[in-house]
Amino acid sequence: MTSARWSDLGPRMASAAVLIVVALVCVWLGGIWWRFAISLACGGMVWELVNMVDTNRGKSAKILALVAGVCALASVYLPPAFALPLLLLPSMAGFGQMERGGVTYSVFTAMIMLAGYGIMSLRSDFGLTWMLWMVTVVVVTDVAGYFAGRAIGGPKLWPRVSPKKTWSGASAGWIGAGIVGALFAILSREAGFGLIGVSVAISMASQIGDIAESSIKRRAGVKDSSNLLPGHGGLLDRFDGMLGAALFLLIAGQIVDFPPGVE
């Protein structure tokens, strides 16, 4: 029983290590490299989404993925007012291509595009430090939740949609995110300790993104969004938390100053 509980740890860790290295290199380089990587990921996630919500849409999935990737990349080179309609174009383009799941596709695609735009803007507007902060919060939330959920167990968060997620795992993710926020507040010398609260909220948003994607998979009757990443499934399986976090930060940034405490 115990060995089965941790049976997927090896593939998950190996795949995660490769993803982290690639992500860190792209974050470090910034500029066109980071924007191209995020645009490519947006296109890949849209491709996975189409294949989940409406089977036998192979050609349409590729077309919509291409549209999403091009729109994501082009959006960061336009004024925000003109970027917004471009970010929603893939959602609108999908209506006529889908025989079923059109609403789910359109809403989730809009989230993917806006989150991608938010991630690219965070790196260009606030620099390397704060991009690494958000990535670290999401990764720590995922890792702490995984280990605490498997080791402690307990009541399920939403058993009908995501039977493996527990309240102990979710709480461990919040604690881990709070610690990350405290460390960045101390080391950066820019933000105040309000960053702890923002980090916990980002952690919660990443978990909501994870659960939202789990709901789509449950309705589609699939375990993973695709098989692109060993031990992790597809891009949506790996980046669903990042989508929730980036989308939340994009909205929350209009409500509270970011980074908090900076004059």
Buried (B, 14 or more C-beta within 10 A) or exposed (E): EEEEEEEBEEEBEEBBEEBEEEBEEBBEEBEEEBBBBBBBBBBBBBBBBBBBBBBEBEEBBBBBBBBBBBBBBBBBEEEEEEBBEBBBBBBEBBEEBBEEBBEBBBEBBBBBBBBBBBBBBBBBEBEEEBBBBBBBBBBBBBBBBBBBBBEEEEEBBEEEBBEEBBBBBBBBBBBBBBBBBBBBBEEBEBBEEBBBEBBBBBBBBBBBBBBBBBBBBBEBEBEBBBEBBEBBBBBBBBBBBBBBBBBBBBEBBEEEEBBBBEE
